[in-house]
Amino acid sequence: MNALHHLQHDTLQQFTRRHFLQKCGVGLGGAWIAQQGLGAERDPARPNAAQSPALPAKAKRVIYMHMSGAPSQLELFDYKPVLQKLNGKDCPKEFLEGKRFAFIRGTPKLLGPYYPFHQERKTGQWVSDKLPHFESVMDKVCIIKSMQTDQFNHAPAQLLALTGSQNLGHASIGSWSLYGLGSESENMPGFVVLLSGGQNPDAGKAAWGSGFLPSVYQGVQCRSEGDPVLYLSNPPGINRHLRGGVIDAVKKINQRAYEQLGDVETVTRIAQYEMAFRMQMSASEAMDITQEPKHIHEMYGTEPGKESFANNCLLARRLIERGVRFVQLFDWVWDHHSGLDDAFPKKCQQVDKPMTALLHDLEQRGLLEDTLVVWGGEFGRTPMQENRGGVAAKSPGRDHHVDAYSIWMAGGGIKGGISHGETDEIGYNAVLDKVQARDLHATILHQLGLDHLKLTYPYQGLNQRIVGVKPCRVLKEILA
């Protein structure tokens, strides 16, 4: 009886604590509902319901293609003829003093562009011969050549590029976008993640996590082969009617918990269960690229039933057509410490045709003007050949580089046919219009109609935001 008395006392104490916190509005649910400018009108039973943007929006949705491992800007977009002339010479000491590299030691040799560049006819922009298809969409694209970061290892650099912090526990740009705007789809997640290349990015699922935001805003990983989502199909002996009964029973249990404790997270959990049930039909249909006509498959280079970047590009278009707010593509592996002569051109071939087809396809469907497309990695590659342990590899490659790298953006109110920022004559340092991850995040949110300074969430005593507290700016120079 004494043990039972203590159990009853502890349970009552837990209930009263939670009840007090909820009534005071300082619990997780209370903090969410109290969030200024966002939570007051939200129905907790529909946490992903579409919201009106606070500012005039040029984009309604985002497709973000992250090339995990960091592609070499010096073989793709940032042409350096001076570096070509200096190929094989010792790197000047001023570029090495006080610098840290992931693997370079001693005095490495400069490595010129490994493949030829040429100027695209309509825009005059320089582009690598390794991107023959992409050349046809250069007039739609803004290439940012002056990106910088302060993280030279993959996992923290990916976190910084995608969540605004090199540390775990922060919300990704996709989660912030969904939190700010909700989704236009009732039957699909508002933030979908697609992988290709054989493995997750180094940062793992934290790269699309919701961090301190409610879990309903995290990315949902879908697959381009097999069931779109694990355990989406009914197990043997279970039909849709029976599974629906289970969902109803769980809903009643959660509803009772909500009535007792008042935690809004319980209501969002109900919404997630119901979403999963609706996804049984809608996700399978959305992810079925066999429904596409032959000419679309030829345009993208898709192979239904296989995991590939090409399949994922086509899936991204199908998902945004169905109201998904943010689609994130991760493609591995772009970490060419060696292999510029072999592995690198193979990766270029895998992405060149499908990413080009995606832009053409969005445009012909009238979707490119309000779909923001972003492509890039977590940092750049050095103008020097990697000399791991002081010895250059037989196959040419480049080390991680934080001082300069390139990304591109298109659609969603971005000027096409231009470049932004410049690097020095060997591509070592960004020297004009430097851009940090927080500037990119501010620009993405701005195009979605969200104020990067006011889109906040209370956590650990602060109103957190993806751009943090350091100065940042919207890249107005690249906006149409």
N, C-alpha and C positions, 0 to 999 in steps of 0.2 A: 504493500500500500504506500509506503514511503517513496519508493521509486516511481510509482504511478503519480503521486502528488507532485514530485519534482518535474516529471515529464509534462504534466498539465500546466504547471507554473511556467516552464520554459516556453511552451507553445503559446501561452497567453502573452508572455513578455515579448516573443517574436512578433506576434500579431499586432500588439499595441505599438511597438516600435515602427513597424512598417506602416501601420495606419496613421501614426503621427507624421511620419515623413511624407506620406502621400498627401495628407491634408495640408501640410505646410508647403507642398509644391517643390520639395527639394529632392525627391527620389528621381530615378531615371525617367519614369513616365512624366512626373511633374515638370522636370527640367525640359523635357521635349515639348510638352504642351505650352510651357511658359516662354519658349524661345521667341524672341521678339521678331515680329514680321513674318513668322513662318507657321508657328504652331497653333495660333489662336483659332484659325478657321478649319483646321484639319480634323477629319474624322479618324479617331484612332483605329477604327475597324477597317479603314482603307488608307493605310499609311503611305501607299505609293500612288494615291490618286493625283491626277495631273494638277499642277499649281500654275497660276499666272506668273510670268516673269516680272520682276520688279522694275526692269529697265526695258527699253525697246530691244527686241531680240532679232538678230540676223540668222541665228541657227536654232533649230528645234531639237537637234540630235547630234551625236558625235560618234565617229568611228575612229578609234585610236589604234594604230598599228605599231607595236613596240618590237623592235628587232633586238632580242635579248643577246647580249654579248658585245654589242656596239660595233656597227659596221664602220669601215674606214671611209671617212669623208674625202680623203685624198685620192681614193680610187673611184669616187662616185660623183661628187658635186663641187668640190673645192679645188679647182685646177691651179697648179703652181708650176709654171714653166721654169722659174728660177730654181726650184727644188730639183727639177729634172736635170738642169745643168750641173748641180752640185752632187748628183748621185754618186755614192761611193766615197765621198770625202768625210773626214772626221767632223763630227758635230761640234760647232763652236762652243767653247767653255761657258760663255754667258748664258747658254740655254740649259746648262747642266748644274751650275752652281746653286746650291740651296734647294734643288728640286728633288722630289721623291717620285720614283716610278715603281710599278708593280714588280718588274723583273729586270729592267735594264741596269747594268752595272758598268762602271768604267766609262770609256769614251766610245760610243756607238758610231756607226757610219750613217750618214744621211741616205735616205732611200727615196728616190724620185717616184712620181706616179707610175705604177706598174703597167697601166693600160692607157691607150691614147684617149684624149678628149677631143671634142669638136664643138663648135657653136651651133646651137639649134637655130634654124633659119628664121623663124618668126620672131623670137624674143631676143636672140643674141646671147642667151644664157649658155654657159659651158656645161656639158654633160658627158659622162663617160660612155665610151663605146660599149660598155657592158650593160647598158640600159637602152637597147634599141627601140623597145616598145614605149618606154616612158617618155622618150623624146616627143612623142605625138601629143602629150598632155602638158608640156612645159608651159604653155600659155595659160593654163588653169592653176598653176602651182606657184607658191611663194617659198623659196628656199632660204632658210635662216642659217647663215654660215658662222654666226658668232656666238653659238651656245657655249656656256661654260658650266662647270660644276666644281665641287671641292672634294668629291669622293672618287678614289681611283680603284676601288674594289667593287665587283659587280653587285653584290647584294645591297650594300648601303647606297650605292649610286642609283640602282633601280628604285629603291624606296624613295630616295630624294626626288627622282624624276617623276614618280607617279603619286607620291603621297605628300610631298613637300618637306619631308623629314627623313634623315638617314636612319632614324631609330624606329623600331617596331612599335606598333600601337596607334599609328596615325591612319586617318581615313584617306582612301585613294580618291583621285580626281573623279573617277566614275561614281563613287559613293556620294561625294559632295554634289555632283550634278543631279543625281537621283534625289538626294535629300532636298535640294533646292527647288526642283521642278516636278518631282514625281514622274509618273510614266503615263503614256497615252494608251497603254495596253492593259486590259483587265485580266488577260489570260496568259501572259508571259512575264517573266521577270523584267524589271526596268533596266537592269544592268547585267549584260551577258558577256562571258569570257570564253574565247576559243583559242586553243593551243595547237601549234604545229612544230615540227622539228624534233620531236621525240622526247622532250622533257619539259618540266616547269622552268620558269626563270629562276635565277639564283635566289631571289628574294622570296620564292615560294608564293603561297596563296595570300601572303600579306600584301603583295603587289596589287591585289584587287580587293583587299579587305576593307571593312567599314571602320576599323579601329575603335575609337570611343563613340562613334555614331551608333544608333540602334542597329542591330544585326540585320534588320530587314533591308538595309541599304547596301549590303555587301554584294559583290559580283557573284553571279551563279555560273559555274563552269559547265559548259555544254560540250558535247563531243560530236565530231563530224562523222564518226562511224559507230555502229551499234546504237543502243538507246541514247537519245540526246542527253539525258540526265540519268545517273545511276539510280536504280531501283524505281524508275518511272513506270515500267511495265508491271502489270499484276503478276504475282507469283502463281505457280500452278495451283489450281483449285480455287482461286480467288477471281471473281468477276467484278465488273465495274460497280454493279449494284451493291455487292457485299462490301467492297472497299468504301463506297460512299457511306454505308452505314457505320463503318468504323470512324470515318471522318466526323460524322454527326455526333457520335458518342464522345469522341475526344473534344469536340467543340463544346458540348454541354459541361464536361469536366472543367475545361478552361474558363468557361463563362461563369461557373460557380466560384472558381478561384478569384476571378476578377471582381465579382460582386462582394466577396469577403475582404479582399485586400486592396482593390482599386488600382492595381498596377497596370498601366497602359501597355506595358510590354506583353502582358498576357493576351490582350486583345490583338496585338500585332501578330502574336504566335498563331492565333486562330486564323487570321487572314493568310498567313503563310501556308498553313495546312490546306486551306481552301484553294489557294493559288496552285499548290502542287497537284491537287485533284483535277483542276481545270486544265493544267498543263499536260495531262495524259493525252489529250487529243490535240491541243493547239501546238505544243512543242514538237510533237512528232510530225505534224503537217508543215510547220515552219522550217524544220531541219531537213525535210525531204527534197533534196535538190534534183532528184530524178524527174520532178514535175517541170523543170525548166526545159525549154526547147533546145534543139541541137545547136543552133547558132550561138546561144548563150554559153553553152559548154565549150564550144570552140573558141569563143572570145576570151574566156577566163582560163582555159586549159584545165578544166576540172575533170576529176575521175570519181564519180559517185561511189561511195562505199569505202573510200580511203581517207586517211587523215592527211590533209595537205593545206598549205597556205592558200592555194588556189580555191579549194573548196570553202575555206573559211572566209575568203573575200566575198564569194557569192552568197554565203550564209549571212554575212554582215548586211548585205543589201536586202535580203529577204526579211531579216529581223527588224531593220528600221522601218521597212514597209508595213510591218505589223505593230508599230507603235513602241518598240523598244527604244529607250532614251539614249543609252550608252552601250556601245559594243567595243570590246577591247580584244585585239588580236595579239597574241604573243608568238613570235617565230624564233626558234633556236636552231642552229648555233651560229652566231656572227663574231665569235671571239677568235680572230685570226692572228694569233701570235706567230703562226707560220701558215703556209697554204695559200698565200695570195696567188700563186701560180696554178692552183688546182681547186681547192675547196671554195675559195672566194667566188670565182666565176660560176660555179655550180649554184651557190646561194643566190647570186644575182639572177640567174636564169629562173630559179624557182619563184622569185617575187616580181620580176620585171613585168611579165605579161599580165598576171592577175591584178596587181595594184593599178596598172594602167586601165585594164578592163573595168575595174570598179569605178574609176572616175568617169569613163565614157558611159557606163551603164547608168550611173546616178544622173548624169547630165541628160541623157536621152529620155529618162523617166521624169524629168523635172524635179529631181530630189537634191541635186548638187547645190543649188542656190541656198538651201536651208539645212544642209548637212555639212558639218565641219569635219574634215578628214585630216588626221595628223599621222605622220610617219617619222620614226626616229629611234635611236638607242639611248643608252644611259650616259655615255661619254664618247670621246673620239679616240683616234689612234695617232701615235707619234709620227713625226716626219722622219724619225730615225728607224733603222732596222733594229728589231729586237736582238739583243745579244745576251740571252739568259746565262747568268753566271759569267758574263764577260765574253762569251763565245757566240757568234752569230749562227743561227740555224741554217742548215743547207737549203731549206725551203723558206723563201722570204716572208716576213711578217712584221707586224707593228705592235708595240706595247700599248697599254691603256694610256689615255691622255685626257687631262681635265681642262686644259686651257683653251681648247677650241674643238668644236664639232658641229655637224650640220644636221638639221631636220627639215622637213617640208610640211606645209599646210596647204589645204585647198578647200574651196567651197565655203559655205557658211559666212559669207561676207568678207572673205580674204581676197586681197588683190592677187590676180594671176599674172604670170609672166615676169615676175620680179625676183630679186634676191634682197636680203636684208642683212646688214652687217658685213664686216670684212675681217680677214686674218692677215698676218704679215706675209712677206714674200715666200716664206717656206711653209706657211700653214701652222706655225707653232703657237702663236698667241692671237686671240681675238683682239683687234685694235680699234674697231669702230662699231658702235651700237651693240655693246655686249648684252647678252640675254641670259638670265638665270631661269631655273625651273619655275620659281615663283612668278616671274613675268609671263611665262607660258601659261601657267595655271590661271593667272588673272585675266589673260586674254581669252582663254577658252570660256571661262565663266561669263565674261563680258559679252561675248558673242551669243551666249545662251540667255542673256538678259538678267544676269545675276551680278550683284555688286560684291567683288571679292573681299571688300572690307567689312561688309555688313552680313555676309553669309557666315554665321558663327554658330557654335554649339558649346554650351557650358560644360566644362570638364576640369576637374582639379582646381577649381576656384578661378578659372579664366574662361573668357569667351574665345574658344579655339577657332582658328580658321586655317585653311590650307596654305595660305601665303605666309603664315607666321607673323612675326613682328618686324622683320627687316624691311627696308624700303623696297617697293616693287612698283611696276607700272604696267598698264595695258599697252600693248605694242600698236599704237594708233597709226604708225607709219605703214603698216601692212594691211590696214582695213580699207575696204572698198568704200 
